[in-house]
Amino acid sequence: MFKKGFNIFTIVLIFMISSIMIACSNSNIYTYIIDESYDDFITLGTSADYAPYEWPMLVDGKQTLVGIDIEIAKLIAAELGKNLKVVNKGFDFLLDDLVNGKVDFVLAGMTPTDERAEKVDFSIVYYEAIQVVLINESMVSTYTSIESLNLQNLKIGAQLGTIQQDLVNESFPLSQKQFIQNVPDLVIRLMDGQINAVVLEEPVATGYVLNHNGLAIANFSIGDPDGGSAVAVQKGNIELLNSINKVLNEIISTGQINQIVQNAVLLNGTKTNE
């Protein structure tokens, strides 16, 4: 019941908004006043092209960022007694910004891999989501396995610098690859027939299926089912990491994380950012 018209023009518009925010020096910074009595800000780095984790949306006539990770970041800021500043950049810039002290922590639906853990420290996993393959609905009966997509004449897409890029390289060695920075652009290419499939986390893929009748999730699994998303901090920042883990343990133990995810998925389904 959450489906509504979501044509290529709408996706292009969202992509353009995201690109403009990244390109402009000031338009990629957002502030959230958690409490007016707080004098200081903590800065989050994220890549807001990954609904329902984070994406741009008009709220009360003002362009802002919403999603699972934004809500969690607000809780972290409140725990620290600070307001929240968010810097929106391409995913592949995030950990370098963290290492260089441009942001205090990163929340971007990020999987804590061994390679990434060499540069930064990770929190506990706050949400586990399986990896899926987004395809055109007309191809559901054709693309029924990894093998059916692992062909030299097929093109598989993923977001640059992500665990999904690694999965594409591992699972589809024979296929052609397209790795680009923005997920909406990948979906445009899928809908236009420029690529045959896109590997995404299930909540992200579900959001696109809810908003466009021509897309579907392939009926097979891919990758490690035990993966998940975690918060990244600078190496050795134990004090911040402990505060973040305290917040994450609380929202997991109380079930609040499930409500945060559900709210974000439903909000993504409304597409009030059109």
C-alpha positions as CSV (number, residue, x, y, z in Angstrom):
1,M,0.0,0.0,0.0
2,F,3.1,2.2,0.0
3,K,3.6,2.0,-3.7
4,K,3.2,5.2,-5.7
5,G,4.5,6.5,-9.0
6,F,8.3,6.8,-9.0
7,N,9.5,7.4,-12.6
8,I,13.0,7.9,-13.9
9,F,12.5,11.7,-13.8
10,T,12.0,11.5,-10.0
11,I,15.1,9.4,-9.5
12,V,17.1,11.8,-11.7
13,L,15.8,14.7,-9.6
14,I,16.9,13.0,-6.3
15,F,20.3,12.1,-7.8
16,M,20.7,15.7,-8.9
17,I,19.9,17.0,-5.5
18,S,22.4,14.6,-3.9
19,S,25.1,15.6,-6.4
20,I,24.5,19.3,-5.9
21,M,24.8,18.8,-2.1
22,I,28.1,17.1,-2.6
23,A,29.5,19.5,-5.1
24,C,28.7,22.8,-3.2
25,S,31.1,23.8,-0.4
26,N,28.3,24.7,2.1
27,S,25.3,22.8,0.9
28,N,26.6,19.4,2.1
29,I,26.6,20.4,5.8
30,Y,23.4,20.0,7.9
31,T,22.8,20.9,11.6
32,Y,20.4,19.4,14.1
33,I,19.7,21.1,17.4
34,I,19.2,18.3,19.8
35,D,19.0,20.7,22.8
36,E,19.2,24.5,22.8
37,S,21.2,24.4,26.0
38,Y,24.1,22.5,24.3
39,D,26.9,24.7,23.3
40,D,28.9,22.3,21.2
41,F,28.5,20.0,18.1
42,I,29.7,16.6,17.3
43,T,30.2,16.0,13.5
44,L,28.9,12.9,11.6
45,G,30.2,11.9,8.2
46,T,27.8,10.1,6.0
47,S,26.9,9.5,2.3
48,A,23.2,10.5,1.9
49,D,22.3,8.5,-1.2
50,Y,21.4,5.2,0.6
51,A,17.8,5.2,1.7
52,P,16.5,4.1,4.2
53,Y,19.9,4.6,6.0
54,E,20.3,8.2,4.9
55,W,18.9,10.4,2.1
56,P,17.9,14.0,1.4
57,M,14.3,15.1,2.0
58,L,12.2,18.2,2.3
59,V,10.9,18.5,5.8
60,D,8.7,21.5,6.6
61,G,10.0,23.1,3.4
62,K,13.6,22.7,4.4
63,Q,16.1,20.4,2.8
64,T,17.5,18.0,5.4
65,L,18.8,14.5,5.8
66,V,16.7,11.7,7.2
67,G,17.0,7.9,7.8
68,I,18.1,5.2,10.2
69,D,21.7,6.5,10.6
70,I,20.6,10.1,11.1
71,E,18.2,9.0,14.0
72,I,21.0,6.9,15.6
73,A,23.4,9.8,15.3
74,K,20.9,12.1,17.0
75,L,20.8,9.7,20.0
76,I,24.6,9.5,20.1
77,A,24.8,13.3,20.1
78,A,22.2,13.5,22.9
79,E,24.2,10.9,25.0
80,L,27.2,13.2,24.7
81,G,25.3,16.4,25.5
82,K,26.0,17.9,22.1
83,N,24.1,19.0,19.0
84,L,24.7,17.2,15.7
85,K,26.4,18.4,12.6
86,V,26.3,16.2,9.5
87,V,28.8,16.3,6.6
88,N,27.4,14.6,3.4
89,K,30.1,13.3,1.0
90,G,30.7,10.4,-1.3
91,F,31.0,7.0,0.5
92,D,34.6,6.5,-0.6
93,F,35.7,9.7,1.1
94,L,34.2,8.9,4.5
95,L,37.0,7.0,6.3
96,D,39.7,9.3,5.0
97,D,37.7,12.3,6.5
98,L,37.5,10.4,9.7
99,V,41.2,9.5,9.8
100,N,42.1,13.1,9.0
101,G,39.8,14.5,11.8
102,K,37.3,16.2,9.5
103,V,34.5,14.3,11.2
104,D,34.1,12.7,14.6
105,F,32.3,9.5,13.6
106,V,30.9,7.8,10.5
107,L,27.4,6.3,10.1
108,A,26.6,5.2,6.6
109,G,25.3,1.6,6.6
110,M,29.0,0.6,6.7
111,T,30.1,-3.0,7.2
112,P,33.1,-3.3,9.5
113,T,35.6,-5.2,7.3
114,D,39.1,-6.2,8.4
115,E,40.6,-3.8,5.8
116,R,38.6,-0.9,7.1
117,A,39.4,-1.8,10.7
118,E,43.1,-1.2,9.9
119,K,42.3,2.5,9.6
120,V,39.5,3.0,12.1
121,D,37.7,1.4,15.1
122,F,34.2,0.1,14.9
123,S,31.3,-0.1,17.3
124,I,29.2,-3.2,17.8
125,V,26.9,-4.1,14.8
126,Y,23.7,-2.1,15.2
127,Y,21.7,-3.6,12.3
128,E,22.1,-6.8,10.3
129,A,20.8,-6.8,6.7
130,I,21.3,-9.4,4.1
131,Q,22.7,-8.4,0.7
132,V,20.4,-8.8,-2.3
133,V,20.4,-8.3,-6.1
134,L,18.1,-5.7,-7.5
135,I,16.9,-6.5,-11.1
136,N,14.2,-5.6,-13.5
137,E,10.9,-7.4,-12.6
138,S,10.7,-8.9,-16.1
139,M,13.9,-10.8,-15.5
140,V,12.9,-12.6,-12.2
141,S,12.5,-15.9,-14.0
142,T,15.7,-15.5,-15.9
143,Y,18.1,-14.4,-13.2
144,T,17.5,-17.1,-10.6
145,S,21.0,-17.7,-9.3
146,I,24.5,-16.2,-9.1
147,E,25.5,-18.3,-12.0
148,S,22.7,-16.9,-14.2
149,L,24.2,-13.4,-13.8
150,N,27.9,-14.5,-13.9
151,L,28.1,-14.2,-17.7
152,Q,30.5,-12.1,-19.8
153,N,27.7,-10.3,-21.6
154,L,26.0,-9.1,-18.4
155,K,26.8,-6.0,-16.3
156,I,26.6,-5.9,-12.6
157,G,26.6,-2.6,-10.6
158,A,27.5,-1.6,-7.0
159,Q,28.4,1.6,-5.1
160,L,32.0,2.5,-5.2
161,G,34.1,1.7,-2.2
162,T,31.4,-0.5,-0.5
163,I,31.1,-4.1,0.7
164,Q,28.7,-4.6,-2.3
165,Q,31.6,-3.8,-4.7
166,D,33.6,-6.5,-3.0
167,L,30.7,-8.9,-3.3
168,V,30.3,-8.2,-7.0
169,N,34.0,-8.9,-7.7
170,E,33.8,-12.1,-5.7
171,S,30.5,-13.4,-6.9
172,F,30.5,-12.4,-10.5
173,P,34.1,-12.7,-11.8
174,L,33.0,-13.2,-15.4
175,S,30.5,-10.4,-15.6
176,Q,31.3,-6.8,-16.6
177,K,31.3,-4.4,-13.6
178,Q,30.1,-0.8,-13.1
179,F,31.1,0.8,-9.8
180,I,30.0,4.4,-9.3
181,Q,29.5,6.7,-6.4
182,N,25.8,7.2,-6.2
183,V,23.2,4.5,-5.7
184,P,20.3,6.4,-7.5
185,D,22.5,6.6,-10.6
186,L,23.0,2.8,-10.5
187,V,19.2,2.3,-10.3
188,I,18.7,4.7,-13.3
189,R,21.1,2.6,-15.3
190,L,19.3,-0.6,-14.3
191,M,16.0,0.8,-15.3
192,D,17.4,2.1,-18.6
193,G,18.9,-1.3,-19.4
194,Q,22.5,-0.1,-19.2
195,I,23.2,-2.7,-16.5
196,N,21.5,-5.9,-15.6
197,A,21.6,-6.0,-11.8
198,V,22.7,-4.0,-8.7
199,V,23.9,-5.5,-5.4
200,L,22.4,-3.6,-2.4
201,E,21.4,-4.2,1.2
202,E,17.9,-5.5,1.5
203,P,16.3,-2.4,3.1
204,V,17.8,-0.2,0.3
205,A,16.6,-2.5,-2.5
206,T,13.2,-2.8,-0.8
207,G,12.8,0.9,-0.9
208,Y,13.3,1.0,-4.6
209,V,10.9,-1.9,-5.2
210,L,8.2,-0.2,-3.1
211,N,8.5,3.0,-5.2
212,H,8.7,1.5,-8.6
213,N,6.6,-1.4,-10.0
214,G,9.2,-2.3,-12.6
215,L,11.9,-3.5,-10.1
216,A,12.3,-6.7,-8.1
217,I,14.7,-8.4,-5.8
218,A,16.1,-11.6,-7.2
219,N,15.2,-14.9,-5.5
220,F,18.6,-16.0,-4.3
221,S,21.0,-15.0,-1.5
222,I,24.4,-13.4,-1.9
223,G,27.3,-12.8,0.5
224,D,27.7,-13.3,4.2
225,P,24.4,-13.5,6.1
226,D,26.2,-12.5,9.3
227,G,27.4,-9.1,8.1
228,G,25.9,-5.9,9.4
229,S,26.4,-2.1,9.9
230,A,28.5,-0.4,12.5
231,V,29.7,3.0,13.5
232,A,33.3,4.0,12.8
233,V,35.5,6.3,15.0
234,Q,39.1,7.3,14.9
235,K,41.6,4.7,16.0
236,G,42.0,4.8,19.8
237,N,39.0,7.0,20.5
238,I,37.8,4.7,23.2
239,E,35.8,7.3,25.1
240,L,33.6,8.1,22.1
241,L,33.4,4.4,21.1
242,N,32.2,3.5,24.6
243,S,29.5,6.2,24.4
244,I,28.4,5.0,21.0
245,N,28.2,1.3,22.1
246,K,26.2,2.3,25.2
247,V,23.6,3.9,22.9
248,L,23.6,1.0,20.4
249,N,23.3,-1.6,23.2
250,E,20.3,0.3,24.6
251,I,18.4,0.6,21.3
252,I,19.1,-3.0,20.5
253,S,18.1,-4.4,23.9
254,T,14.9,-2.3,24.0
255,G,13.9,-3.0,20.4
256,Q,14.1,0.6,19.5
257,I,16.3,-0.1,16.6
258,N,13.5,-2.1,14.9
259,Q,11.2,0.9,15.3
260,I,13.8,3.2,13.8
261,V,14.3,0.9,10.8
262,Q,10.5,0.5,10.3
263,N,9.9,4.3,10.5
264,A,12.7,5.0,8.0
265,V,11.4,2.3,5.5
266,L,7.9,3.7,5.7
267,L,9.2,7.3,5.4
268,N,11.1,6.2,2.3
269,G,7.9,4.7,1.0
270,T,6.1,8.0,1.1
271,K,8.7,9.8,-1.0
272,T,7.7,13.2,0.3
273,N,11.0,14.5,-1.0
274,E,9.6,14.6,-4.5
